[in-house]
């Protein structure tokens, strides 16, 4: 062991633990001893991975997993200990910022003598932008917070990587996974890179982003306004859609396949699929990350990583530090550090635009290895597989005599039977889903996922087998040889998968690799086993070899299906009251059954009888349907070990409506209740009888956003709302809203200017009347962008010490009518502090059952007509 004479000093030590894991450590002595003590007293270390090479000693530098993880966990616990961190709160703008700056300063002092320099800049930008999130959405931010840390060689760097996390949270959630754990890991990655003995080739910015939950505001402020942003060539964004587990590559690019290659070469624990990227970017999942801001406003490529497991407690009070597993922290740290180090030594980072050519096909095999190749190579490979399949089928269709023509006819009829079985199966399962919904048992699977597999999976599998059994017995009868039928229906599956392969390839989708695997492996297996099948039929040997041949594509496909259910099942608990979850889940289970059964359908025609299989599936279905109908499977759980909460938004609000003359038309106060899943309040009413359908409220189409203080433009997702009368709210900092001016411009429009002073979160709603339209405004690029309902929604937030919000818009009027030209409404949202709670809110919150999570705050709504 060698120790220097100054403090802090670095040491090199080789430690052999009881398990025989040899570690070479390069750390501060006190830090090392502390970590070592924790490691030996808490748990045995796992095998370590090499991170860098010491030129001084010419030996590998290994990280000590528990040190990295324990420090990250300490950061995580410190950040979450202050509670929820909405933008504008002391917890977000002062306490968390102070802690992060303190830790960054410690790293700067510790590494000052090394080959790197570390600069810190606290940015508080102001700006606005529009995106097509949920149809149309405009965001305005004022003095939100970014902490930008620039690490580079002491001689400086011209090209920078960006690593992004956010430390703010939604109201009422400590946000351990979303996204404190990423910031905690980033601190330790910063520490590790700053401690490297050899200088980096390029620089890196660690952006601790303080306003992501307000629809991506702080990232926009950085990439459009910070002077360092011009040198950023690529980025890594760390996010969460669940709590812990593996972090999956959600999306990459745009284009820039070298980024995928960097992840493939460097990631220690890869978990990525281009399928997830294309699903996410299709808009099927109503969500977005800072990735979009850097891509669209910064025009730079990147990698989007996110935790996806256990999304049931995402954005709830259960998202606490103790639920983040040590393995998740270690895995994320290993991956991010390795990928960053790889990119920071890459020559391609210096001019990433030169390598922007096409997309990449990429997917991992059970998290062990990632397969990646250019999309153009994938296109060639897909068409080669499709050509081989059509040649295989064409050879049978060209048999001499009438055998070829007869084969084509049989193949067409069998394809018709297979497609018919799909539609009948899907229709049958959807009828079952409709019955479950009508019985009031929707979302029974939310807390008992495998019950849905037993109900919908048994129904789908049974229906498929039943239809093909009927075809076998009634359509084909005894005139067809069983071996011929088995061979025929294998060809049907091959043909259908091949058609999907060609179609997806023509659409330019990289996800076409999935049908490519599902065609190539079964085809190769069948060709290799052709003689065995011809002579012995579906013998035990043939069946075993056949299953082995299908193992790789099927295991990978099932892995993808697991990811789909892992993401979509929790989403049904926060997708609003209008999307019937039974239809979604029943369809997913049915499609899964159809896909997985494809290359096993021909066994139905090879076995003697299917009656026992059908009897077993029918028994499972009947028993499950009776159990579901009886209400045995309650959707929610308040269990501390595995909570499945029902999400409810609860606002104590006061509403004031003004007429065209500026007089108060109506005024009321109440507790406004939104259910964020399909079951509405049916399970709440037995616990709180006064919340029932007698207080159900409906949308007032003549009022902006129905006359309610929507925090986000999602009224089309949650049309069922309840309004319980309550006393008026009186926040300590009430909203001040004024019309500053109204004038006709020389180009024939009416320009109106306003000012608003209020809490850190406000929502502005604009609803032009018939014959009028917005032509321009002071937000974004000046082009008004409306949402799915045709109204305009502007979301506003500010950090500390923000000035009065001033804005204007112009209206083009074609027809004047008695109701005026526009309705303007503004709501204020009090997400933290004493103003967040009222006595009525407190009383009602205590009455909610343990399995419910009411996210609550105080709000106001003021409407004016002009």
N, C-alpha and C positions, 0 to 999 in steps of 0.2 A: 504494500500500500504506500502510495506516494502522496504527501501532503505539502502544499505550498506554505508560504509565510504570511500571505495577506488574507484578509477575510472580506467577502466570501471567496473561498477557494474551491476548486474542483478536485475531485479525487477519482482515482480509478481503483476499483475493487472487484475481486472475483469472489462471489459468495456461492457456496454450494449448500442448498437446502436439504431437508430430510428426504425430499423426493429426488434429489440428484439433479435439480435444474441449475445449471451454471449460468450466472448472470454477470455481465460486465457492465458496471454502472459508471455514469459520468454525471455527477450531481454535486450539489452543495452538501457538505458533510452533515449538517444538522438535518436537512431535508431527507437525506438518504437514511440516516439512523432512525428518524421518526417513521419513515415509510417501512423500513425493515422491521422495526418493532411491531408495527401494526400487522405486517404480513405474517410474521412468525406467531403472533398471538391470535390472529383471527382465522386465517386459512392458509393452506399451502398454495404457493404460486403456480400459475399455469405456465406452459412453455412460452418463452419470450421470442419476439421477432426483432430482427436486425433493423436498425433505423439509419445508422450512418457509420462512417469509418473515421477513426482517429488517425490522422496522418502522423501525429507525433509518436504514437505507439504502434501504428500499423496493425491494430486489432479492431474487431467489430464492437460497436457500441450498441448494447441491447437496452431496450426500455424495460423497466420493472413494472409489470401491469398493475399491481396494487397501488404503487405510487401514483401513477397517472390517474387511475380510477378514483382513489381516495381523495386526491386533490380536486378532481372534477366534482365528486359528490359533495365535498365541502363547499365548493362554489355554488352548486345547485341548491344545497340546503340554505345557504346564506341568502341567495337571491329570492327563493320562495318564502323565506321566513317572514318577509314583510307583508305577505298576503297578495291579493289581487293587485295588478299594476296597470290600470287603465291609463291611457294617455292623459296628461294634465294633472294626475294625482301626485302627491308628495312621494308616494311609494315608487312611482315610476320615474319621475323627473329629478328627484333629489336623492332618495335612499339608494335605489338601484344604481343610478348613475355614479353616486359617490363610491359605492362598493367597487364597481367595475374600474373606475379611475384609480382607486387605491391599489387594486391588484395589478393593473397595468403599470403603474409607477414602480411597484416592487420589482416587476420583471425588468423594467427599464434600468433601474439602479443595479440589479444583480448582473445584467448582461452588458453593462456599459463598457467594460474592458474587452469585450469580445469583438469579433470582426463585423458586427452588425450595428446599425443605428436604428433607434426606435423613436418615432414621432407620434404624438397624440393630438387630435383635433376634435373638439366638441362642436359639432355643427348644429345650428337650430334654423333650418330652412323654412321658407314660406313659399307656397306655390299651389297650383291646381292643375288637374288633368281630367280627361274623360276616357273611359274604357267601355267596352260593350259587355260588361259583367251584368248578367241577368237582364239582358236587353239593352240597357243603357244606364250609365251611372257616371256622375261627376263628383269629384272629390276636391275639397279645398282644405289646406292645412296651414297652420300658422305657428311658427316657433316650436315645431316638434323637435325631438332630440335624436341625434346620431353621435355615436362615439366611434371615430375612425382612427385606427392604429396602423401606422405604416412601418413595416419592417423591411429593411433593405441593406445591402452591403454599404459600408461606410463611404464608399466612393459614389453612392447613389445608384439609381436604377431607372432606366427609361421605360421599362415595361413591367406592368403590375398584374398580379392575380388578385381577385377579390373573394374573400370568404365572408358570407353574410349569415347572421342569425338575428332574432329579435327578442327583446326582453320584456316588451309590453304584453299585457294579457287582455282578454275580454273581462267584463265585469263579473265578479263573484267566483272567479276561478284563479287558483294560485299558479296555474300555467307551468307546471313542472316539465311536461313533455313539450308543450307548445308555448314558449320555445326555450325555457330556461336551461334545459339540459344541453341544448346545442351551444348556447353561450358559454356554459361551464366547460364543455369540451373544447370550445374554441380558445378559451383562456389557456388551457394546458397545451394545446397545439401551438399557440403563440409562444408559450414558455419553452417548449421543446425546440422549436425552430430558432428562437433567439439564442439558445444555448449551444447551437451547433458550432463546432470548432472551425469548420470550413465555411466560407462565405457562400451565400446563395447566389445564383446567376441572375435572378430577377427579384423584384420586390413583391411584397404581398400586403394587401390592405385587409385587416380584420375589421369588419363593420358590425358594430353592436347597435342594432337598429331599434329605435324606441317607439316606432309607430307603424307596425305591420297590421295589427288587428283592425285598424281604422282603414281597411282596404288599401294597404300597400303604400302608405303615404311617405314614410321616412326614406324608403328606398328610392322613390321618385325624387325626393329632395336631394339625395346624394348624387345619383347618376346624372341629374340634369343641372346641378348647381355647384357641386364641389370641384375645386380645381384639380384634385387628384384623379377624378373620374376619367379625364381625357387619356390617361395612361393605362387604364384597365383594358386588358386584352381578353380576359375570360373570367368566369366566376364559378364558385360553388355556393349553392344556397342550401341551408339546413333548415328543415321544416318538420312538421308533425301533423298527421291526420289521425293519430292514435297515441297510445301511451306505451312506449317501450317497444321491445322486440327488435327485429332487424330493421335497419333503415334501407328503404328500397329506392333505386334510381327511378324517380317519377318521369323525368323527361330530360332530354339533352338537346344540344344544338342551339339555334337552328342550324342544320347541316353540321359543318365542322366535325367530321368523323374522327379527327385526331383526339378530341376530348374523350370520346368513348374508348378509343384505344388506350388512352392514359389511364382511365379507370380500370380497364381490363388488365393492363400490365401491373398496376400498382396496388389495387384494392386487396387487402388481406382477406376480407370476408365478403366476396361479391354477392350482390342481390339486385338483379336488374333484368328488365324485360322491355323490349320495345313495344310490346302489347300494352303495358301500362301507360307508356308515353302517349300512344295513339288514342287510347280510351280517354285519358285525362284531357288531352288537347281537343277531343271531339266535343267537349262541353257536356257530356253525359253526367259528370260529377260537377255539381254547381259550386265550384270553389276555384280559388286561384292563389298563387304564391308570388313572392317577390321576383321569382324567375321571369314572370311576364313583364315586369317593369324594366328589368335589365335588358331583356330581349327586345322589347318594342321601343323603349325610349332611349336605351343606351346602345342598341344595335351591337351587342356583344354576345358571344355564345357562352353557354354554361351547363352545369350539371345540377339538377334539382334532386335533393335527397330528403326523404321523410320517413318517420316512424309511422307504421300503419296498424300495429296490433292493438286490440282492445280499444277500438274507437268508441265504445259505449260510454266511456267516461271522459272523452275528449271535450274540452270546454265546459267542464263541470267542476264542482268543489272537490271531486275525487282525484283530480289530476295533481297529485301530491308527490313530493320527492321520494317518499318511501316506496312508491309503486314503480319507480324506474329501476329496473334490475341492473346489477353491477355488470353483467355480461353485455347489456345494451350499451352502457357507457363505454366499456372497453372496446367493443366492436366498432362503435362509431368513431372513437378516438383513433384506433388503428387505421381505419379506412381513410379518414379525413387527413391525418398526418401523412400517410403514405402517398395518397393521390396528390396532395399539395406539394410534397417534396419532389415528386416526379415531374409535376408541371413546372415547378420553379427551376428545374434544371433542363427543361425542354427548349430546344432551339425554335420549335414551332410557336411558342408563346410570343416571340419577338415580332412576328408578323402573321398573326392567326388568319388574317383575311386571305392570304395566299393558299391556305389549306381548306378553304370553305368550298367544298365540292361534294354535293350529295349527302345523303343520310347514311346511317349505319343500321344494319340488322344486328341486334345484340340480345342475348338471353343467357341466363345462368342455368347451370345444371345442378339443382339442389343446393345452391350456395357454395359449391365446391370450385367450379371453374366457369368462366364466362366465355361464350362463343360469340365472336364479333367478326363481321365482314361487311364491305361496302354494299349499299343497296343495289348498285348496278351488278355486282357479282351475284347478289341474291336473285335478281331478276333472271339472269342467265341460268342459274341453278334451278330456279322454279320452272322455267320453261323446259329445261332438259328433263326434269322429273315428269312434267306433264306430257312431254313428247314420248318418253319411255312408256308411260301409262297408256297413252292412246295407241302406241304401237302394239303393246301387249293385248289390248282389246281388239285392235284391227286384225291381228293375226287370227284370233278366234272368229272374227266376222268374215274372214276370207277363206274359211274352210271350203273344200270342194263340194260340189253338188248343192243341195238345198240346206246343208247343215249350217253354212255361214249365215244365210238369210234367216233361218229359223233361230239362230243364236241372237241375231240383232233384235228380232221380234220378242224373244223371251227376255232379253236384257231390258228392252223398253217397257214391257209389262211389269217386270220385277221392279224397275225404277219407279214406275207409277204406284205400285203397292207400297214401296218404302216411303215415298213422299206422302202418300195418303195416310200412312200410319203416323207420320210426324204430325200432320194437321189434326187428325182425329185425337191423337194423344194430347197435344197441346190444348185443344178445345175441351177435352174431358177434364184435364187437370184445372183449367181455368174455371170450369163450372164448379168444381170442388172448392176452389178458392173463393168464388162468389158466394157459395153456401156458407162457408166459414165466416165471411164478412157479414152476411145477412144475419147470422146467428149472434153477431156481436163478439166474436172470438178472434178478431183481427190481431195480428202480432203475437199470437200464442207462442211463437218460436223465438221471440226476442230474448227470452231468458232460458230457452230450451231448444237450441238450434237443431239438434238431431231429431227432434220431434217433427220438424218440417221435412227432413229427409225421409223419415218413416211414412209420413202421410203423403206428401206430393211425390216423393221418389218411388214409393210402392205403387201409387196410382199410375205414374208414368211408365214404369217398367212393366207392370202388369198389363197395361193397355197395349204397349208395343208387342209384347209376347202374344197376347190374345189375338191381335189383328193378324200377325204372321202365322199363328197356328190355324186361324180360320182360312187364310190363303193356302196354307199347306194342305189342309184337309178337304176344303170345299172347292178351291179353284184348281189346284194341281191334282189332288186326289192320288190315286195309285198309278197314274199314267207317267209320272215323272220319277226318275231315279233320284234317290236322296242325295247321292254324291254329286249329281249334276246340279241339283237345287242349291246345295251348299256352295258349290263352286260359283254358281250364278249370282247368289246374293253377296258373296265376297266381291265379285266384280262390280255389283251395284254400289257397294260402299266405296270401292276404289274410284268409280266414276264420279260419284257425288262429291267426294273430297277433292278430286282433281278439278272438277268444275269450280269449286270454291277457290282452289289454288289459282286457277287462271284468272278468275274475276278479281280477287284481291290484288294480284300482281298487276293487272291492267289498271286498277285504281291507284297504283303507286304506293300501296300500303306495305310497310316492312313486316307487318304481322302475318303476311302470307307465308312466313317461314313455318308457322304452325301447321297449316294443311300440307306444306311440303314434307314435314316430318311424318305426318299422318298418312302420307301416300307412299313415300320412298321406303320406309321400313317395312310396312305390311307387304308391299310389292316384292321387295327383295326377299323377305321371309317366305312368301308364297312360292316364288320361283325356286328357291333352294329346297323347299319341301314338296315340290310338285309331284315327284315320283312317289314319295311316302304317302301322300294324300290319294294319288291315283290307285295305288295298290291296296291300301289298308283303310282309306277313309279317315275319319276322325278318331284315330287310335290314341291311346294314352301317350305314346311317344310323340305323335304329331302334335297333340294338344300342348304338351309341355314345351316343345321346341317353338311352337307357334307363339305361346305366351312369352317366351324369352325374347323372341324376335320383336314383339310389340312392346317390350318393357320400357325401353328408353322413351319413345314418343308418348306413351301412355303415362308414365311417371311424370314426365315434364308437363303434360297437359293437365294432369290432376293437380300438380303444384300450382299452375296458373289458375285453375278453378278455385283452389283454396284461397289464393290471393283475392280473387273476385269476391268471394263470400266474406272474406275478412274485411274488405272495404265496404261492400254494399249493405251487409246486414246491419251494422251500426248506423249507416246513413239513413236507413228507414226510420230511425228514431228521431231524426231531426230534419225530415224532408217535407214537413207540413201536413196539413189536413186534407189536401186535395189528391195526392198520389196514393192510390190504394196499394199498400205494401204487400197484400196477399197476391195480387196480380204480378207484382215485380218478382217476388221470391218464387212463386209457383212457376213463372216463366223461366227463371234462372235454373231451377231444379230440373224442369222438363228439358230444357236445352242441354243441360249437362248430361242427362240420361240419354238423350238422342245421340250426342257426340260420342259418349263413352261406349254406347252399345253398338256403334256402327260396324266395327269389325268382329263383332260377336253374334250378329244377327243370323249369320249362316248356320250357326250351331243349332238354331231352332229347327232347321230343316234336316239336320243330321241326327238329332236325337229321336227316340221312338215316341216319346210323349212328354208334354209339358204340363200335364194336369196337376202334378204335385207342386211344381213351381208356382203355377197360377193360384192354386189353393193356398199356398203359404203367403204369397203376396196379398191375396184378397183378405186373408185373416189379419195380416198386419195393418192393412188399410182400414178395415172395419173397426178393429180395436182402437186404432189411433183416432179415427173420426169420432167415435163415441167418447173417447177421453177428452178430445179437444172440445166437442160440443158440450160436455158437462162442465167445462170451465176449469178443469184440473190444472191446466198449464197457464198460470198467471204470467203476463208479459214482463213484469218488472221485478226488481229485487233491490233491497236496500242493504244486502249483506256486505259487510266491510271487506270481505275477502274477494267477492266478485259482484260488485254493484252493477245493476242494469237499470239506471234511473229513467223515469219518465221526465221529459224536459217540458217545462212550462215557463213562459215569459210573463212576468207579473209587474205591471206598472201602476203606481198610484198617480193619476193624472188629473189635471184640471184643464178643461177645454173652454175656449171663448171664441164665438163666431160673430163677426161684424158684417153688417150689410153694406150696400153700395154707398150709403150716406155716412159710413163710419160709426154708426151706432151699434151697440151690442145687440145682436139678434137672438142669441141664446148663450147660456153659460151653464156648465155642469161639471161635476167631479165624480170620479169613481175609480175602482180597481179594474183595470183593463187586462184581460187574461187571454193569452194566446197559447194554444196547445201546439207543440211542434212535432206531433205525430198524429197518425190517422185516428187514433181512438178518442180524440177530443177530451171530454171531461167525464166520460162514462165511468171511469174508475175513481175519479176524484169526488164525484157527487156523494157517494156513500160516506165519505169521510168529512166532507164540508157540504152539507145539504143546500146551503144558500147558493152555491155555484151549480146551477142547473140550467136547463134549456129555457126557463122563464126569463133569464137575464141574457139570453143569446142576442147578440147585436148583429146588424147587417150593414153592408157597405152602402154609404150614401154617395151615389154617383155624382151628385152636384157639389161634392166637397173634395178638395185635393186629398188623395190617398185615403178616401173613405171617411175622412174626418177624424182619423186617429194618428197618434204620434209614432209612426213606424220608424224604427231605428235604421233599418235597411230596406231597400225596395223589394220586399218579398211578399207583398199582400196577395199575390196570385197563388202563393204556396200555402197560405194559411187564411182562407176565407172564413173559416168558422172562428168566431171570437165571442167572448162573454164580457159583460160590463156590469159590475156590481157597484151600485151607488155608494159613495163615501164622502167624507168631508173634504173641503178644499185644501190643496197643498199650499204651503207658504215657504218656499226655499229662501235662504238667507241672501242669495244673489240672484234675484229674479231677472228674467229676460227683459231687455230693453230693445224694442224694435221700432224703427221710424222710417217713414217715407221721406227721403231728403228732397227729391225733386221729381217732377213729372212734366215733360216737355215734348213738343212735336219737333222732329228733326227736319232738315231741309230735304231729305230724301224720302219723306213720307211715312216714317215710323214714329212710334211713341217710345221715348226713352224714359225709363223709371230707375231711380237710384235709391238705395236703401242703406241703412246701417243697423247692425245687430250687435248687442253686447250681452253675453250670458255665460253659461258654464262651458266646460271644455268640449262638450259634444252637442251639436245642434243639427237639425235636419231641415232643409228648405224644400218645399213642394210647390211647383208651379203648374197651374192648369189653365191654359188659354181656353177661352170660351169659343163657341161656334162662330166662325168667321174671322178668327184671329189666330196668329201663330207667332212663335218666337223666331226672330231673324238672326240675332246675335246677342252675345252677353260677355261678361268680363271673366268668365271661367275658361280654363283649358286653352284650346286653340281658337276660341271665339265662336265655335259652331255648337249650338245647343243640341244635346243628345237626350232623347226621351227613352223611357223604359218600355217594357212589354205592354203596359196599359195605356201608352200614349201620353203619359204625364212626365214631368221633369223632376228629378230627384237630385238634390245637391247635398252631399254629406260634408259637414264642417267639424274640424277639431282643432284644438290648440294646446300647446304646452303651457309653460309658465310665462307670466308677464306679456301676454299677447294683447295687441291693441284692439280697438273696435273693428269689427268685420264690416267692410264696405264693399258693396257690389252693385251692379246695374245690369239691366237687360233692355233690349228693344223689341217691340211688338209690331208686327205688320198687321194692320186691321183692314179687312175687306168689307165686313158687315158689322155695324153697331147694333147691339140689341139691349133690351131693358135690364139684363142681368150684368152688364158691364163687359169688359174685354178679357179680364183675367182674374183668377182667384189665386192669391198668394197665402201660403200657410207656412208657419215656422214652428218647430217644436224644439224644446230644450230637454236634455237628458242629464240627470244627476247620478253618475255612476259610482261615486265615492264620497266619503266624508259624511258629516251629519245630515246633509241634504238628501242623501240616498235613502234614508229610512223615515217612516212615519209610524205613529202608534198603530194605525190601522194595518199597515203592512206587517209590522211585527206580530200583531195578534193573528193575522191570517197565516203568516209563515209558520208559526208554531203548530198550526192545525194540519198542515200538509203531512201526508204519510211519509215514512222514512224512505220509501222507494221512489219518491218524487224529488226532482231537483228544480225548484222555482228560482230562476234567475230574475232578480228584482231590482227596481230602481224607481225614482220619482221623475215625472216628466210633465211638461206642459204643452199645450197645442193652441195656437192663435191663428185664426184665419181672417183674411181681409179680402174684400172685393173692390176692384178698381174698374 
